[in-house]
Amino acid sequence: MSAAKPGTLERRAAVSELLKDRGPLLVVTGLGSSSYDAFAAGDHDGNFYLWGAMGGAAMMGLGLALAQPRRPVLVLTGDGEQLMGLGALATIAARKPGNLSVVVLDNGHFGETGMQMSHSGLGVDLHRIAAAAGFPDVAEIRELREVAAYREQLRKAVGGPRFGTIRIAPGSPSRALPARDGVFLKNRFRGHLGFAVN
């Protein structure tokens, strides 16, 4: 297996483009940089930032998509986090939530532990794994105009699950830290969904 061709997209620009004019989109972010990127693009009551549970973002998104079938749901995570949760892709494909999209920011490195080369940096294509699991809609994105076009797919509550790999350049932009209080984040998100918060 040969090393993958590295991405060139700047991560913050890609996420900002992806979340522009988001409408009713609900967003679950994976541990670390994807949370920082979503926060830097603009904090939103419909963002649920995961500060732990590495490998669990896709399953959190699945639960949310099943509980809120009329709302489009996006899981935004990194290649390292998704590699820890590969089994989630099979479960999502089996449940077939039409309103769920999983987007992986793939720089081919484990950014949270020192930028070691990840499996995707060694040639593993996560979008191909998702396709093999049964995702009906998969994409590999390398240019900002493709991010803008893909953004339209995220607004749909039917036709999924979708899986997109956005090839970003390795790098560590300064951290933009959302709230770390889990109770606050839970209550804010519940309130955004229209549930009473005690």
PASEBA-1860 file (N, C-alpha, C; in nm, 3 decimals):
! residues 198
1> MSAAKPGT> 0.085/-0.117/0.000/0.000/0.000/0.000/0.089/0.123/0.000 ~ 0.064/0.215/-0.092/0.146/0.336/-0.100/0.080/0.449/-0.023 ~ 0.162/0.550/0.009/0.110/0.667/0.080/0.009/0.740/-0.008 ~ -0.093/0.798/0.056/-0.195/0.872/-0.017/-0.139/1.007/-0.063 ~ -0.196/1.059/-0.170/-0.159/1.192/-0.215/-0.210/1.292/-0.112 ~ -0.121/1.374/-0.054/-0.165/1.465/0.053/-0.262/1.571/0.002 ~ -0.352/1.613/0.091/-0.444/1.719/0.057/-0.377/1.855/0.063 ~ -0.440/1.953/0.001/-0.385/2.088/-0.001/-0.482/2.192/0.056
9> LERRAAVS> -0.605/2.152/0.085/-0.702/2.248/0.136/-0.666/2.291/0.278 ~ -0.681/2.420/0.305/-0.662/2.471/0.441/-0.786/2.436/0.519 ~ -0.769/2.372/0.633/-0.882/2.312/0.706/-0.986/2.415/0.747 ~ -0.944/2.529/0.799/-1.041/2.628/0.846/-1.122/2.684/0.730 ~ -1.058/2.707/0.618/-1.130/2.757/0.500/-1.231/2.654/0.451 ~ -1.193/2.527/0.453/-1.283/2.421/0.408/-1.404/2.409/0.499 ~ -1.383/2.413/0.631/-1.495/2.400/0.724/-1.584/2.522/0.719 ~ -1.525/2.639/0.708/-1.604/2.761/0.696/-1.695/2.755/0.574
17> ELLKDRGP> -1.641/2.706/0.463/-1.720/2.692/0.340/-1.828/2.586/0.358 ~ -1.796/2.479/0.425/-1.890/2.369/0.444/-2.010/2.411/0.529 ~ -1.986/2.494/0.630/-2.092/2.532/0.725/-2.161/2.664/0.690 ~ -2.124/2.724/0.579/-2.184/2.851/0.539/-2.333/2.830/0.508 ~ -2.416/2.926/0.550/-2.561/2.920/0.522/-2.618/2.784/0.559 ~ -2.594/2.739/0.679/-2.623/2.602/0.722/-2.771/2.573/0.741 ~ -2.852/2.674/0.761/-2.995/2.651/0.781/-3.022/2.563/0.902 ~ -3.106/2.459/0.889/-3.144/2.376/1.003/-3.044/2.266/1.038
25> LLVVTGLG> -2.928/2.266/0.976/-2.830/2.159/0.995/-2.786/2.148/1.141 ~ -2.791/2.025/1.193/-2.738/1.992/1.325/-2.599/1.934/1.306 ~ -2.503/1.974/1.390/-2.364/1.933/1.370/-2.309/1.869/1.497 ~ -2.255/1.748/1.482/-2.181/1.681/1.588/-2.035/1.679/1.545 ~ -1.946/1.730/1.630/-1.805/1.732/1.593/-1.727/1.631/1.675 ~ -1.627/1.573/1.611/-1.540/1.477/1.678/-1.440/1.547/1.769 ~ -1.370/1.466/1.840/-1.270/1.513/1.936/-1.163/1.597/1.867 ~ -1.129/1.710/1.927/-1.012/1.786/1.884/-1.036/1.885/1.772
33> SSSYDAFA> -0.953/1.878/1.669/-0.945/1.982/1.568/-1.076/2.009/1.495 ~ -1.156/1.909/1.471/-1.283/1.934/1.401/-1.376/2.021/1.486 ~ -1.370/2.005/1.618/-1.446/2.094/1.707/-1.393/2.236/1.700 ~ -1.260/2.250/1.700/-1.201/2.384/1.690/-1.239/2.450/1.557 ~ -1.238/2.371/1.450/-1.269/2.424/1.317/-1.414/2.471/1.309 ~ -1.507/2.390/1.362/-1.649/2.427/1.358/-1.673/2.552/1.442 ~ -1.609/2.560/1.557/-1.623/2.677/1.643/-1.566/2.802/1.575 ~ -1.452/2.786/1.510/-1.389/2.900/1.440/-1.476/2.947/1.324
41> AGDHDGNF> -1.554/2.858/1.265/-1.643/2.895/1.155/-1.765/2.971/1.206 ~ -1.789/2.970/1.336/-1.901/3.040/1.395/-1.976/2.950/1.492 ~ -1.971/2.983/1.619/-2.042/2.903/1.718/-2.191/2.905/1.687 ~ -2.258/2.796/1.722/-2.401/2.783/1.689/-2.464/2.692/1.792 ~ -2.588/2.725/1.831/-2.658/2.641/1.929/-2.685/2.501/1.875 ~ -2.680/2.484/1.744/-2.700/2.353/1.682/-2.572/2.274/1.665 ~ -2.463/2.319/1.730/-2.337/2.244/1.731/-2.327/2.167/1.861 ~ -2.294/2.039/1.852/-2.266/1.959/1.971/-2.121/1.914/1.962
49> YLWGAMGG> -2.037/1.977/2.043/-1.893/1.950/2.040/-1.862/1.834/2.134 ~ -1.793/1.734/2.082/-1.751/1.623/2.167/-1.610/1.651/2.220 ~ -1.598/1.649/2.350/-1.469/1.671/2.413/-1.403/1.540/2.455 ~ -1.469/1.431/2.432/-1.416/1.300/2.466/-1.479/1.197/2.374 ~ -1.482/1.073/2.416/-1.545/0.966/2.338/-1.485/0.953/2.199 ~ -1.352/0.955/2.192/-1.288/0.946/2.060/-1.330/0.819/1.990 ~ -1.371/0.834/1.865/-1.423/0.723/1.787/-1.574/0.716/1.791 ~ -1.639/0.801/1.871/-1.783/0.792/1.889/-1.866/0.894/1.815
57> AAMMGLGL> -1.805/0.987/1.742/-1.881/1.095/1.679/-1.985/1.041/1.580 ~ -1.946/0.947/1.497/-2.041/0.895/1.397/-2.161/0.828/1.462 ~ -2.138/0.757/1.572/-2.251/0.692/1.640/-2.339/0.794/1.711 ~ -2.280/0.900/1.764/-2.360/1.008/1.820/-2.447/1.070/1.711 ~ -2.388/1.090/1.596/-2.463/1.145/1.484/-2.575/1.053/1.439 ~ -2.550/0.923/1.440/-2.654/0.828/1.403/-2.772/0.837/1.500 ~ -2.744/0.838/1.629/-2.851/0.849/1.727/-2.932/0.975/1.708 ~ -2.863/1.086/1.684/-2.931/1.213/1.663/-3.016/1.210/1.536
65> ALAQPRRP> -2.960/1.154/1.428/-3.034/1.147/1.302/-3.160/1.062/1.315 ~ -3.151/0.953/1.389/-3.269/0.868/1.409/-3.373/0.938/1.497 ~ -3.327/1.016/1.595/-3.418/1.086/1.686/-3.480/1.210/1.622 ~ -3.412/1.267/1.523/-3.458/1.390/1.456/-3.464/1.367/1.305 ~ -3.551/1.279/1.258/-3.547/1.239/1.117/-3.580/1.349/1.017 ~ -3.640/1.458/1.063/-3.673/1.568/0.971/-3.563/1.672/0.961 ~ -3.460/1.659/1.046/-3.350/1.755/1.046/-3.226/1.693/0.982 ~ -3.157/1.765/0.894/-3.030/1.714/0.843/-2.925/1.717/0.954
73> VLVLTGDG> -2.845/1.612/0.961/-2.743/1.597/1.065/-2.608/1.575/0.998 ~ -2.508/1.650/1.044/-2.372/1.635/0.995/-2.281/1.592/1.109 ~ -2.203/1.488/1.086/-2.091/1.453/1.173/-1.967/1.505/1.104 ~ -1.895/1.593/1.173/-1.771/1.649/1.120/-1.658/1.601/1.210 ~ -1.567/1.523/1.152/-1.462/1.464/1.235/-1.334/1.449/1.154 ~ -1.231/1.394/1.218/-1.103/1.376/1.152/-1.076/1.231/1.118 ~ -0.973/1.208/1.040/-0.941/1.072/0.997/-0.902/0.983/1.115 ~ -0.826/1.036/1.210/-0.786/0.955/1.325/-0.905/0.913/1.408
81> EQLMGLGA> -0.997/1.007/1.432/-1.116/0.977/1.511/-1.204/0.874/1.440 ~ -1.222/0.890/1.308/-1.307/0.796/1.236/-1.241/0.658/1.224 ~ -1.109/0.655/1.214/-1.042/0.525/1.210/-1.066/0.445/1.338 ~ -1.084/0.514/1.451/-1.115/0.445/1.576/-1.257/0.393/1.579 ~ -1.343/0.442/1.490/-1.483/0.403/1.490/-1.529/0.344/1.358 ~ -1.446/0.260/1.296/-1.483/0.205/1.165/-1.611/0.122/1.169 ~ -1.634/0.053/1.280/-1.754/-0.028/1.291/-1.881/0.055/1.282 ~ -1.872/0.182/1.319/-1.988/0.271/1.309/-2.038/0.283/1.166
89> LATIAARK> -1.946/0.277/1.071/-1.987/0.291/0.931/-2.078/0.177/0.888 ~ -2.049/0.057/0.934/-2.136/-0.057/0.902/-2.273/-0.041/0.966 ~ -2.277/0.004/1.090/-2.404/0.023/1.159/-2.487/0.132/1.092 ~ -2.423/0.242/1.056/-2.494/0.351/0.988/-2.550/0.303/0.854 ~ -2.469/0.230/0.779/-2.516/0.180/0.649/-2.633/0.085/0.666 ~ -2.631/0.005/0.772/-2.741/-0.089/0.795/-2.869/-0.017/0.836 ~ -2.858/0.091/0.913/-2.976/0.166/0.960/-3.030/0.262/0.855 ~ -2.947/0.304/0.761/-2.985/0.388/0.647/-3.056/0.519/0.682
97> PGNLSVVV> -3.000/0.601/0.772/-3.063/0.730/0.800/-3.045/0.826/0.683 ~ -3.153/0.861/0.618/-3.146/0.946/0.499/-3.099/1.087/0.527 ~ -3.105/1.129/0.654/-3.071/1.266/0.691/-2.931/1.282/0.748 ~ -2.849/1.178/0.744/-2.716/1.182/0.806/-2.604/1.192/0.703 ~ -2.512/1.285/0.729/-2.390/1.297/0.650/-2.271/1.288/0.745 ~ -2.170/1.213/0.706/-2.045/1.204/0.781/-1.936/1.263/0.692 ~ -1.870/1.367/0.741/-1.762/1.430/0.665/-1.634/1.420/0.747 ~ -1.531/1.363/0.686/-1.402/1.344/0.752/-1.301/1.443/0.694
105> LDNGHFGE> -1.243/1.522/0.783/-1.132/1.610/0.746/-1.006/1.526/0.753 ~ -0.954/1.490/0.638/-0.846/1.391/0.631/-0.715/1.456/0.591 ~ -0.624/1.464/0.690/-0.490/1.516/0.660/-0.384/1.406/0.663 ~ -0.430/1.282/0.680/-0.337/1.170/0.681/-0.250/1.161/0.804 ~ -0.290/1.231/0.911/-0.210/1.234/1.033/-0.298/1.230/1.158 ~ -0.240/1.183/1.266/-0.306/1.187/1.397/-0.271/1.321/1.460 ~ -0.354/1.423/1.434/-0.322/1.558/1.474/-0.322/1.582/1.624 ~ -0.399/1.505/1.699/-0.410/1.531/1.842/-0.298/1.466/1.924
113> TGMQMSHS> -0.220/1.381/1.862/-0.117/1.310/1.939/0.025/1.335/1.888 ~ 0.042/1.434/1.800/0.177/1.467/1.757/0.203/1.458/1.608 ~ 0.097/1.448/1.528/0.108/1.446/1.381/0.181/1.324/1.326 ~ 0.162/1.209/1.393/0.214/1.085/1.335/0.129/1.051/1.211 ~ 0.188/0.981/1.117/0.115/0.939/0.997/0.001/0.845/1.038 ~ -0.117/0.871/0.984/-0.232/0.784/1.012/-0.245/0.680/0.902 ~ -0.338/0.589/0.919/-0.363/0.486/0.818/-0.404/0.549/0.685 ~ -0.483/0.657/0.692/-0.524/0.721/0.567/-0.404/0.786/0.499
121> GLGVDLHR> -0.305/0.830/0.576/-0.183/0.881/0.517/-0.101/0.773/0.450 ~ -0.129/0.649/0.488/-0.059/0.534/0.428/-0.140/0.471/0.314 ~ -0.253/0.533/0.278/-0.328/0.486/0.161/-0.467/0.432/0.187 ~ -0.513/0.426/0.312/-0.650/0.379/0.341/-0.748/0.490/0.304 ~ -0.845/0.458/0.220/-0.946/0.554/0.178/-1.075/0.531/0.256 ~ -1.105/0.621/0.348/-1.223/0.604/0.433/-1.353/0.609/0.353 ~ -1.358/0.691/0.249/-1.481/0.697/0.168/-1.504/0.564/0.094 ~ -1.397/0.495/0.059/-1.414/0.364/-0.006/-1.462/0.259/0.095
129> IAAAAGFP> -1.417/0.271/0.219/-1.467/0.181/0.324/-1.616/0.207/0.346 ~ -1.656/0.335/0.349/-1.798/0.368/0.364/-1.880/0.313/0.248 ~ -1.829/0.325/0.127/-1.900/0.271/0.010/-1.914/0.119/0.022 ~ -1.807/0.053/0.063/-1.812/-0.093/0.077/-1.909/-0.134/0.187 ~ -1.925/-0.050/0.290/-2.018/-0.080/0.397/-2.163/-0.066/0.352 ~ -2.185/0.015/0.248/-2.321/0.032/0.197/-2.373/0.174/0.193 ~ -2.287/0.274/0.218/-2.330/0.413/0.203/-2.364/0.436/0.056 ~ -2.483/0.488/0.026/-2.520/0.508/-0.114/-2.458/0.629/-0.180
137> DVAEIREL> -2.402/0.720/-0.100/-2.350/0.846/-0.153/-2.215/0.873/-0.087 ~ -2.106/0.862/-0.164/-1.973/0.890/-0.110/-1.900/0.986/-0.203 ~ -1.810/1.064/-0.145/-1.736/1.162/-0.224/-1.597/1.181/-0.167 ~ -1.504/1.211/-0.254/-1.370/1.255/-0.215/-1.354/1.396/-0.267 ~ -1.320/1.489/-0.179/-1.320/1.631/-0.211/-1.180/1.686/-0.191 ~ -1.130/1.755/-0.295/-0.994/1.808/-0.289/-0.986/1.958/-0.315 ~ -1.095/2.020/-0.361/-1.092/2.161/-0.396/-1.204/2.235/-0.325 ~ -1.183/2.364/-0.299/-1.280/2.443/-0.225/-1.412/2.452/-0.300
145> REVAAYRE> -1.408/2.460/-0.431/-1.534/2.465/-0.507/-1.614/2.336/-0.490 ~ -1.545/2.224/-0.471/-1.614/2.098/-0.445/-1.678/2.097/-0.306 ~ -1.612/2.163/-0.210/-1.670/2.176/-0.076/-1.801/2.254/-0.086 ~ -1.798/2.365/-0.161/-1.918/2.448/-0.177/-2.031/2.369/-0.241 ~ -1.999/2.289/-0.340/-2.102/2.209/-0.406/-2.156/2.100/-0.313 ~ -2.067/2.040/-0.234/-2.108/1.933/-0.143/-2.196/1.986/-0.030 ~ -2.177/2.112/0.006/-2.255/2.174/0.112/-2.405/2.160/0.086 ~ -2.445/2.166/-0.040/-2.587/2.153/-0.074/-2.642/2.016/-0.035
153> QLRKAVGG> -2.558/1.913/-0.041/-2.602/1.779/-0.004/-2.633/1.770/0.145 ~ -2.561/1.847/0.226/-2.576/1.840/0.371/-2.712/1.889/0.418 ~ -2.778/1.969/0.339/-2.907/2.026/0.377/-3.022/1.930/0.357 ~ -2.996/1.819/0.294/-3.103/1.724/0.261/-3.131/1.630/0.379 ~ -3.258/1.602/0.400/-3.298/1.506/0.503/-3.334/1.372/0.443 ~ -3.305/1.355/0.316/-3.330/1.228/0.246/-3.209/1.196/0.158 ~ -3.199/1.071/0.116/-3.095/1.031/0.022/-2.966/0.982/0.084 ~ -2.957/0.987/0.215/-2.836/0.943/0.283/-2.845/0.799/0.325
161> PRFGTIRI> -2.749/0.754/0.399/-2.640/0.834/0.455/-2.535/0.869/0.350 ~ -2.473/0.984/0.372/-2.367/1.033/0.286/-2.234/1.028/0.361 ~ -2.126/1.010/0.285/-1.992/1.012/0.345/-1.901/1.091/0.253 ~ -1.832/1.190/0.309/-1.738/1.268/0.231/-1.603/1.276/0.299 ~ -1.498/1.257/0.222/-1.362/1.279/0.268/-1.315/1.411/0.209 ~ -1.279/1.506/0.296/-1.220/1.631/0.250/-1.071/1.623/0.276 ~ -0.992/1.625/0.169/-0.847/1.614/0.180/-0.788/1.749/0.218 ~ -0.752/1.762/0.344/-0.694/1.887/0.393/-0.543/1.873/0.407
169> APGSPSRA> -0.475/1.986/0.408/-0.330/1.985/0.425/-0.296/1.961/0.572 ~ -0.188/1.889/0.599/-0.143/1.878/0.738/-0.108/2.017/0.791 ~ -0.131/2.035/0.917/-0.102/2.164/0.977/-0.178/2.177/1.107 ~ -0.139/2.270/1.190/-0.201/2.290/1.320/-0.232/2.437/1.340 ~ -0.348/2.483/1.289/-0.384/2.622/1.314/-0.409/2.644/1.463 ~ -0.404/2.767/1.505/-0.424/2.797/1.646/-0.561/2.746/1.690 ~ -0.568/2.700/1.814/-0.692/2.642/1.864/-0.796/2.750/1.888 ~ -0.917/2.720/1.845/-1.033/2.804/1.874/-1.123/2.716/1.960
177> LPARDGVF> -1.129/2.746/2.088/-1.189/2.652/2.183/-1.333/2.686/2.216 ~ -1.426/2.596/2.184/-1.564/2.614/2.229/-1.575/2.584/2.378 ~ -1.693/2.607/2.432/-1.717/2.576/2.573/-1.683/2.431/2.601 ~ -1.628/2.405/2.719/-1.590/2.269/2.756/-1.684/2.210/2.861 ~ -1.783/2.285/2.901/-1.879/2.241/3.003/-1.983/2.152/2.937 ~ -1.975/2.021/2.963/-2.065/1.926/2.899/-2.210/1.950/2.928 ~ -2.243/1.990/3.052/-2.382/2.015/3.088/-2.435/2.136/3.010 ~ -2.354/2.240/3.002/-2.393/2.358/2.925/-2.419/2.322/2.779
185> LKNRFRGH> -2.326/2.247/2.718/-2.341/2.210/2.578/-2.465/2.125/2.556 ~ -2.489/2.029/2.646/-2.608/1.944/2.635/-2.735/2.027/2.645 ~ -2.742/2.114/2.746/-2.862/2.194/2.766/-2.886/2.292/2.652 ~ -2.778/2.352/2.603/-2.791/2.444/2.490/-2.845/2.371/2.367 ~ -2.793/2.254/2.342/-2.835/2.176/2.226/-2.979/2.130/2.241 ~ -3.017/2.083/2.359/-3.155/2.043/2.385/-3.250/2.162/2.365 ~ -3.210/2.277/2.414/-3.293/2.396/2.395/-3.309/2.430/2.249 ~ -3.202/2.414/2.171/-3.210/2.442/2.026/-3.308/2.346/1.958
193> LGFAVN> -3.317/2.224/2.009/-3.410/2.127/1.952/-3.554/2.146/2.002 ~ -3.572/2.236/2.095/-3.706/2.266/2.142/-3.748/2.188/2.264 ~ -3.654/2.122/2.330/-3.684/2.047/2.451/-3.666/2.136/2.574 ~ -3.747/2.108/2.675/-3.734/2.182/2.801/-3.600/2.147/2.866 ~ -3.538/2.248/2.923/-3.410/2.230/2.991/-3.432/2.265/3.137 ~ -3.404/2.170/3.226/-3.421/2.193/3.371/-3.294/2.252/3.431
END
